[in-house]
Amino acid sequence: MRKTLLLGPLAILATLPPPPATARKPGSSAPSIGFVKYKLPNGMEVILHQDRSLPLVAVNVWYRVGAVDERAGRTGFAHLFEHMMFQGSAHVGDDMHFSYLQRAGVSQVNGTTSFDRTNYFQTVPSNQLALALWLESDRMGFLLHTLSKAKLDRQRMVVKNERRQSYENRPYGVAQEVLCRELFPPPHPYSGCVIGTMKDLSAASLADVKGFFKKYYTPANATLTLAGDFQVADAKKLVAKYFGPLEGLPRPRRTLPQRPVHKKERRVLLRDRVRFPKVIIGWVTPALFEKGDAELDLLSQVLQEGKSSRLYRTLVYREKLVQESVSAYQRSLQAGSMFVMSALAAGSHTAAEVESGLLRVLGRVARRGISRAELQRARNVIETRTMMSLQRVGARANLLQTYNLYVGDPGYLKKDLLRYRRASRKSVQAMARRLASSRARVVIHVLPLASPPARSPARSPARSPGGAK
């Protein structure tokens, strides 16, 4: 299944141009998404958002399970199980889930796993709502009836190939996994970078899979959101019909792991089949919605959004030190976030020069701050993307789910936007200063295999990517 790497809750939204009649100017009154929230007797949460403008309904199920719930030796389990959920259930034939929906005219269908949750979604014609609900309820309630070793082995190989394509056989891919491991060292569950290790994927047994399903794939650990064209009373009846009979079990208790505290710089040198050196610098930062999280989102916009951004203007255009792939982002997570800067060297420039350039630009913001225009532009980018994305019922369903999981309030959109509006130049500068002055960072240099080994700044022994051939 396609994987989505979540940044902030507003960064997950797509960017479709809104019709002129519904467009809002950035900085105007924040929109709201009307909804009804209730709970079934078996503990499943239900969120209904009605929009009758188009004959479509987004059916979106979130399970409160992700990499954060995994234990040592079983990394990648949440992601592996996401694949298993499409393999058929008691009343749905093997690999028939997609087939049923495609014949019904589905416009969007998939599943994704993140550090903090797993979701399944589809947007169907409104007259096919019952079909989508039946499919979701059958695999929630009756998947165990059809789980087999053959299915597990098949999906295990699919996930291993996905891992090879995303990490081991992808230029610079291993560095992303190393970043997770260095920022969140084992046994922290974020260390596996969601997809897990080959060793742990090989070790997963059928008994493990069944146990995982019984613990996490229960109604009380799930939230169903419907967004689109339906009558609320009719939708409630359908939800009760398909999900009400499922057995209610207590919601698994989620205990978040302690956030890593790094006291010194950690450096890693990787050699890979790449042409240009790449530098990645990461810090452990405040968790999603904690103080400083919004400021770091804004800082990332100032640093890397567009050709007028600090990193592009300085390192790409003026100094020609790095290529246009320079980036900075705040990856907001429940058990601690990560702020990451990265860049690919241009021409014959070295990784040491690139590292110095990235930190120099950050340091300038830390010392001098940002302009009013930069702050407003960063706010505008975030708000504009939000307004544009809300034209899609699928995006609205996902946003309602996001807020429900992280803050328990599906209607948190106004408060979320207010975080960015309340952020000031001083508060953004304070977060930049916190990063720039901290030695508790991870620095990764990825160098071409043919590069001479002399004068690497890395203090740790060279580590070659495990999957490189």
C-alpha positions as CSV (number, residue, x, y, z in Angstrom):
1,M,0.0,0.0,0.0
2,R,1.1,3.6,-0.5
3,K,2.8,5.1,2.5
4,T,2.2,8.6,3.7
5,L,4.9,10.3,5.8
6,L,3.0,12.7,8.0
7,L,4.4,16.1,8.8
8,G,2.1,18.4,10.7
9,P,-1.7,17.8,10.7
10,L,-2.1,20.5,8.1
11,A,0.8,19.2,5.9
12,I,-1.1,16.0,5.2
13,L,-3.7,17.7,3.1
14,A,-3.6,17.7,-0.7
15,T,-3.5,20.8,-2.8
16,L,-6.5,21.2,-5.1
17,P,-7.6,24.7,-6.3
18,P,-10.9,25.7,-4.6
19,P,-13.8,27.0,-6.6
20,P,-13.9,30.8,-6.5
21,A,-17.2,30.8,-4.5
22,T,-15.6,28.9,-1.6
23,A,-12.0,30.4,-1.6
24,R,-10.8,32.2,1.5
25,K,-8.0,34.6,1.9
26,P,-5.2,33.5,4.2
27,G,-5.6,35.2,7.6
28,S,-9.4,35.5,7.3
29,S,-11.7,33.7,9.7
30,A,-10.8,30.1,10.0
31,P,-13.2,27.5,8.5
32,S,-14.9,24.9,10.5
33,I,-15.9,21.4,9.5
34,G,-19.3,20.5,10.9
35,F,-19.6,17.0,12.4
36,V,-21.5,14.7,14.6
37,K,-19.5,12.4,16.9
38,Y,-20.9,9.4,18.9
39,K,-19.8,6.0,20.1
40,L,-21.3,2.5,19.5
41,P,-22.0,0.2,22.5
42,N,-18.9,-1.9,21.4
43,G,-16.7,1.2,21.8
44,M,-16.1,2.2,18.2
45,E,-16.1,6.0,17.6
46,V,-18.1,7.4,14.7
47,I,-17.7,10.8,13.2
48,L,-20.2,12.0,10.5
49,H,-19.6,15.1,8.3
50,Q,-22.4,15.8,5.9
51,D,-21.7,17.6,2.5
52,R,-24.4,17.0,-0.1
53,S,-22.7,19.1,-2.9
54,L,-21.4,16.0,-4.8
55,P,-22.8,12.4,-4.8
56,L,-19.7,11.1,-3.1
57,V,-18.9,9.7,0.4
58,A,-15.5,9.3,1.9
59,V,-15.3,6.2,4.2
60,N,-12.3,6.5,6.5
61,V,-11.3,4.1,9.2
62,W,-8.4,4.8,11.6
63,Y,-7.0,2.2,14.0
64,R,-5.0,3.5,17.0
65,V,-2.0,1.4,16.2
66,G,1.3,2.3,14.5
67,A,5.1,1.9,14.9
68,V,4.8,3.5,18.4
69,D,3.0,0.4,19.6
70,E,5.6,-2.1,18.5
71,R,8.1,-3.8,20.7
72,A,11.7,-4.7,20.1
73,G,12.2,-7.6,17.7
74,R,8.8,-6.9,16.0
75,T,9.4,-3.6,14.1
76,G,7.4,-3.1,11.0
77,F,4.5,-5.1,12.3
78,A,1.8,-2.4,12.0
79,H,2.8,-1.8,8.4
80,L,3.0,-5.5,7.6
81,F,-0.5,-6.0,9.0
82,E,-1.9,-3.2,6.9
83,H,-1.0,-5.3,3.9
84,M,-2.8,-8.3,5.4
85,M,-6.0,-6.3,5.7
86,F,-6.5,-6.4,1.9
87,Q,-6.1,-10.2,1.6
88,G,-9.8,-11.1,2.1
89,S,-12.0,-11.9,5.1
90,A,-14.7,-14.4,6.0
91,H,-17.2,-13.1,3.5
92,V,-14.9,-11.3,1.0
93,G,-12.8,-13.5,-1.3
94,D,-9.0,-13.3,-1.4
95,D,-7.8,-10.1,-3.0
96,M,-11.4,-9.1,-3.8
97,H,-11.5,-5.9,-1.6
98,F,-10.2,-3.7,-4.4
99,S,-12.3,-5.5,-7.0
100,Y,-15.6,-4.8,-5.3
101,L,-14.8,-1.1,-4.9
102,Q,-13.5,-0.7,-8.5
103,R,-16.6,-2.1,-9.9
104,A,-18.6,0.3,-7.7
105,G,-16.8,3.3,-9.1
106,V,-14.4,4.1,-6.3
107,S,-12.3,7.2,-6.9
108,Q,-9.8,6.8,-4.1
109,V,-8.9,3.7,-2.1
110,N,-5.8,2.7,-0.1
111,G,-4.3,2.2,3.3
112,T,-1.3,3.8,5.0
113,T,0.7,3.2,8.2
114,S,2.5,5.9,10.2
115,F,4.4,6.0,13.4
116,D,1.2,6.7,15.3
117,R,-1.8,5.1,13.5
118,T,-3.0,2.9,10.6
119,N,-5.8,4.0,8.3
120,Y,-7.9,2.6,5.5
121,F,-9.9,4.9,3.2
122,Q,-12.1,4.9,0.1
123,T,-14.2,7.5,-1.7
124,V,-17.3,6.0,-3.3
125,P,-20.5,7.1,-5.1
126,S,-23.0,7.9,-2.3
127,N,-25.2,5.0,-3.4
128,Q,-22.4,2.6,-2.7
129,L,-21.9,3.6,1.0
130,A,-23.4,0.3,2.2
131,L,-20.8,-1.6,0.2
132,A,-17.9,0.3,1.6
133,L,-19.2,-0.1,5.2
134,W,-19.7,-3.9,4.7
135,L,-16.2,-4.3,3.4
136,E,-14.6,-2.4,6.3
137,S,-16.8,-4.2,8.9
138,D,-16.0,-7.6,7.5
139,R,-12.3,-7.3,7.7
140,M,-12.6,-5.7,11.2
141,G,-14.7,-8.5,12.5
142,F,-13.9,-11.5,10.5
143,L,-10.3,-11.3,9.2
144,L,-9.1,-14.1,11.5
145,H,-11.2,-16.6,9.8
146,T,-9.0,-16.5,6.6
147,L,-5.5,-15.6,7.9
148,S,-3.0,-18.2,6.7
149,K,0.7,-18.8,6.6
150,A,0.6,-18.6,2.8
151,K,-1.0,-15.1,2.9
152,L,1.5,-14.0,5.5
153,D,4.5,-15.2,3.5
154,R,3.2,-13.5,0.4
155,Q,2.7,-10.1,2.0
156,R,6.0,-10.5,3.9
157,M,7.7,-10.7,0.5
158,V,5.8,-7.7,-0.8
159,V,6.8,-5.6,2.2
160,K,10.5,-6.7,1.9
161,N,10.4,-5.7,-1.7
162,E,8.9,-2.4,-0.7
163,R,11.7,-1.9,1.8
164,R,14.3,-2.6,-0.9
165,Q,12.7,-0.1,-3.2
166,S,12.3,2.6,-0.6
167,Y,15.5,2.1,1.4
168,E,18.2,-0.4,0.4
169,N,18.1,0.0,-3.4
170,R,17.2,3.7,-3.5
171,P,19.9,6.3,-3.7
172,Y,20.3,7.9,-0.2
173,G,17.5,5.7,1.0
174,V,19.4,4.0,3.8
175,A,20.2,7.4,5.3
176,Q,16.6,7.9,6.2
177,E,16.5,4.7,8.2
178,V,19.8,5.6,9.9
179,L,18.3,9.0,10.8
180,C,15.4,7.3,12.6
181,R,17.7,4.9,14.4
182,E,20.1,7.6,15.6
183,L,17.4,10.1,16.7
184,F,15.3,7.4,18.4
185,P,17.7,4.6,19.3
186,P,16.3,1.1,20.1
187,P,14.3,0.1,21.9
188,H,12.3,3.2,21.0
189,P,9.7,2.1,18.5
190,Y,10.3,5.0,16.1
191,S,13.8,3.5,15.4
192,G,12.4,1.1,12.8
193,C,11.2,3.9,10.5
194,V,7.7,2.3,10.3
195,I,8.7,-0.3,7.7
196,G,10.8,-2.3,10.1
197,T,13.9,-4.4,9.6
198,M,14.4,-7.4,7.4
199,K,15.2,-9.5,10.4
200,D,12.0,-8.6,12.2
201,L,9.9,-9.1,9.1
202,S,11.4,-12.6,8.7
203,A,10.7,-13.4,12.3
204,A,7.0,-12.5,12.2
205,S,4.9,-15.7,12.7
206,L,1.3,-16.4,12.0
207,A,0.6,-16.5,15.8
208,D,2.2,-13.0,16.0
209,V,-0.1,-11.7,13.3
210,K,-3.2,-13.2,14.9
211,G,-2.3,-11.8,18.3
212,F,-1.7,-8.4,16.8
213,F,-5.1,-8.4,15.1
214,K,-6.9,-9.5,18.3
215,K,-5.2,-6.8,20.4
216,Y,-5.4,-3.8,18.0
217,Y,-8.1,-4.4,15.4
218,T,-11.1,-4.1,17.6
219,P,-14.0,-1.7,17.4
220,A,-13.0,0.1,20.6
221,N,-9.6,0.8,19.0
222,A,-11.0,2.2,15.8
223,T,-12.7,5.4,14.6
224,L,-14.9,5.4,11.5
225,T,-15.4,8.8,9.7
226,L,-17.9,9.4,6.9
227,A,-17.7,12.6,5.0
228,G,-20.0,13.5,2.1
229,D,-23.4,12.9,0.6
230,F,-25.6,11.1,3.1
231,Q,-28.5,11.6,5.5
232,V,-27.2,11.4,9.0
233,A,-30.1,9.2,10.2
234,D,-29.6,6.8,7.4
235,A,-25.8,6.7,7.9
236,K,-26.3,5.9,11.6
237,K,-28.6,3.0,10.7
238,L,-26.0,1.6,8.3
239,V,-23.2,2.0,10.7
240,A,-25.2,0.2,13.4
241,K,-26.1,-2.6,11.0
242,Y,-22.6,-3.4,9.9
243,F,-20.5,-2.5,13.0
244,G,-22.9,-2.8,15.9
245,P,-22.8,-6.6,16.1
246,L,-19.0,-6.8,16.3
247,E,-17.6,-7.9,19.6
248,G,-16.6,-5.1,22.0
249,L,-13.2,-5.5,23.7
250,P,-11.4,-3.0,25.9
251,R,-9.2,-0.5,24.0
252,P,-5.5,-1.4,24.4
253,R,-3.7,1.0,26.7
254,R,-1.1,3.1,24.8
255,T,1.9,4.1,26.9
256,L,4.1,6.5,24.9
257,P,7.8,5.8,25.1
258,Q,10.1,8.3,26.8
259,R,11.5,10.9,24.4
260,P,15.2,10.4,23.8
261,V,17.5,13.0,25.3
262,H,20.8,13.4,23.4
263,K,23.6,15.2,25.1
264,K,26.1,15.2,22.3
265,E,26.4,15.2,18.6
266,R,26.1,11.8,16.8
267,R,27.8,11.5,13.4
268,V,27.5,8.8,10.8
269,L,29.3,8.3,7.5
270,L,27.6,6.2,4.9
271,R,29.0,5.1,1.5
272,D,26.6,4.3,-1.3
273,R,26.3,4.0,-5.1
274,V,25.5,7.7,-5.5
275,R,27.1,10.5,-7.5
276,F,27.0,13.5,-5.2
277,P,27.5,13.8,-1.4
278,K,24.4,14.4,0.7
279,V,24.1,15.8,4.2
280,I,21.2,15.2,6.6
281,I,21.0,16.9,10.0
282,G,18.3,16.0,12.4
283,W,17.2,17.0,15.9
284,V,14.6,15.5,18.3
285,T,12.0,18.3,18.7
286,P,8.6,18.9,20.5
287,A,5.9,16.5,19.8
288,L,2.8,17.3,17.7
289,F,0.8,20.2,19.3
290,E,3.4,20.8,22.0
291,K,4.8,24.3,22.4
292,G,7.3,25.0,19.6
293,D,5.8,22.5,17.1
294,A,4.0,25.2,15.1
295,E,7.1,27.5,15.2
296,L,9.2,24.7,13.7
297,D,6.7,24.2,10.9
298,L,6.9,28.0,10.2
299,L,10.7,27.8,10.4
300,S,10.8,25.0,7.9
301,Q,8.7,27.1,5.5
302,V,11.1,30.1,5.8
303,L,14.1,27.9,5.3
304,Q,13.0,25.9,2.2
305,E,9.7,26.9,0.7
306,G,10.2,28.2,-2.8
307,K,13.1,29.9,-4.6
308,S,12.9,32.9,-2.3
309,S,13.5,30.8,0.8
310,R,16.7,31.2,2.9
311,L,18.3,27.9,1.9
312,Y,17.6,28.2,-1.8
313,R,18.5,31.8,-2.0
314,T,21.8,31.4,-0.2
315,L,23.1,27.9,-1.0
316,V,21.6,27.2,-4.4
317,Y,21.4,30.6,-6.1
318,R,24.2,32.7,-4.6
319,E,26.8,30.2,-3.5
320,K,25.9,27.3,-5.9
321,L,26.9,25.0,-3.1
322,V,24.0,22.6,-3.2
323,Q,21.4,21.3,-5.7
324,E,17.7,22.3,-5.8
325,S,16.8,19.3,-3.6
326,V,17.7,21.2,-0.4
327,S,15.0,20.8,2.2
328,A,13.9,21.4,5.8
329,Y,10.9,20.1,7.6
330,Q,9.3,19.4,11.0
331,R,8.0,15.9,11.1
332,S,5.4,16.1,13.9
333,L,4.8,12.9,15.9
334,Q,3.1,11.9,19.1
335,A,6.1,10.6,21.0
336,G,8.5,13.3,19.9
337,S,9.1,14.9,16.6
338,M,12.1,15.4,14.3
339,F,13.4,18.6,12.6
340,V,15.4,17.7,9.6
341,M,17.6,19.7,7.1
342,S,19.2,18.1,4.1
343,A,20.9,19.0,0.9
344,L,22.7,17.4,-2.1
345,A,26.1,18.8,-2.9
346,A,26.5,20.6,-6.3
347,G,29.5,20.1,-8.5
348,S,32.7,19.2,-6.6
349,H,31.6,20.6,-3.3
350,T,32.1,18.3,-0.3
351,A,29.8,17.1,2.4
352,A,31.7,19.2,5.0
353,E,31.0,22.3,2.9
354,V,27.3,21.4,2.6
355,E,27.0,20.8,6.4
356,S,28.6,24.1,7.1
357,G,26.3,25.9,4.7
358,L,23.1,24.4,6.2
359,L,24.2,25.3,9.7
360,R,25.3,28.7,8.6
361,V,21.8,29.6,7.2
362,L,20.1,28.2,10.4
363,G,22.6,30.2,12.6
364,R,21.8,33.4,10.7
365,V,18.1,33.0,11.5
366,A,19.0,32.2,15.1
367,R,21.0,35.4,15.5
368,R,19.0,37.8,13.4
369,G,15.5,36.3,13.3
370,I,13.1,36.5,10.3
371,S,11.3,39.3,8.7
372,R,7.6,40.1,9.0
373,A,7.2,39.3,5.3
374,E,8.8,35.9,5.8
375,L,6.6,35.0,8.7
376,Q,3.4,36.1,6.9
377,R,4.4,34.2,3.8
378,A,5.0,31.0,5.8
379,R,1.6,31.4,7.5
380,N,0.0,32.0,4.1
381,V,1.5,28.8,2.6
382,I,0.1,26.7,5.5
383,E,-3.3,28.3,5.5
384,T,-3.7,28.4,1.7
385,R,-2.9,24.7,1.4
386,T,-5.4,24.0,4.1
387,M,-8.2,25.9,2.4
388,M,-7.5,24.4,-0.9
389,S,-7.4,20.9,0.4
390,L,-10.7,21.2,2.3
391,Q,-12.5,21.1,-1.0
392,R,-12.1,17.3,-1.0
393,V,-14.3,15.2,1.3
394,G,-11.5,12.6,1.6
395,A,-9.2,15.3,3.0
396,R,-11.8,16.5,5.4
397,A,-12.4,13.0,6.7
398,N,-8.7,12.5,7.2
399,L,-8.3,15.8,9.0
400,L,-11.2,15.0,11.4
401,Q,-9.5,11.7,12.1
402,T,-6.2,13.4,12.8
403,Y,-7.6,15.8,15.3
404,N,-9.7,13.1,16.9
405,L,-6.6,10.9,17.5
406,Y,-4.2,13.5,18.7
407,V,-6.3,15.9,20.7
408,G,-9.7,14.1,21.0
409,D,-11.5,16.9,19.2
410,P,-12.4,16.4,15.5
411,G,-13.3,20.1,15.3
412,Y,-9.8,21.3,16.2
413,L,-9.1,23.0,12.9
414,K,-9.6,26.6,14.1
415,K,-7.4,26.1,17.1
416,D,-4.8,24.4,14.9
417,L,-4.6,27.4,12.6
418,L,-4.5,29.7,15.6
419,R,-1.2,28.1,16.7
420,Y,0.4,29.5,13.5
421,R,-1.3,32.9,13.8
422,R,-0.1,33.3,17.3
423,A,3.4,32.4,16.5
424,S,5.7,35.5,16.4
425,R,9.0,36.3,14.8
426,K,10.5,36.1,18.3
427,S,9.1,32.7,19.0
428,V,10.2,31.3,15.6
429,Q,13.7,32.8,16.2
430,A,13.8,31.2,19.7
431,M,13.2,27.7,18.1
432,A,15.9,28.4,15.5
433,R,18.3,29.4,18.3
434,R,17.4,26.2,20.2
435,L,18.4,24.1,17.2
436,A,21.5,26.1,16.2
437,S,22.9,26.1,19.7
438,S,22.3,22.4,20.4
439,R,25.0,19.8,20.0
440,A,22.4,17.1,20.5
441,R,21.9,16.5,16.8
442,V,22.5,13.7,14.3
443,V,24.7,14.5,11.3
444,I,24.8,12.0,8.4
445,H,27.1,12.3,5.5
446,V,26.3,10.0,2.5
447,L,29.3,9.8,0.2
448,P,29.9,8.1,-3.2
449,L,31.6,4.7,-3.0
450,A,34.4,6.0,-5.2
451,S,35.2,9.0,-3.0
452,P,38.7,8.9,-1.3
453,P,38.3,8.2,2.4
454,A,40.6,11.1,3.5
455,R,39.5,13.8,5.9
456,S,35.9,12.8,6.7
457,P,34.5,14.8,9.6
458,A,32.7,11.7,10.9
459,R,33.8,10.5,14.3
460,S,32.1,7.1,14.1
461,P,33.4,4.3,11.9
462,A,32.1,4.2,8.4
463,R,28.9,2.2,7.9
464,S,28.1,0.9,4.5
465,P,24.4,0.6,3.5
466,G,23.4,-3.0,4.2
467,G,21.4,-3.5,1.0
468,A,23.8,-1.9,-1.5
469,K,25.1,-4.2,-4.1
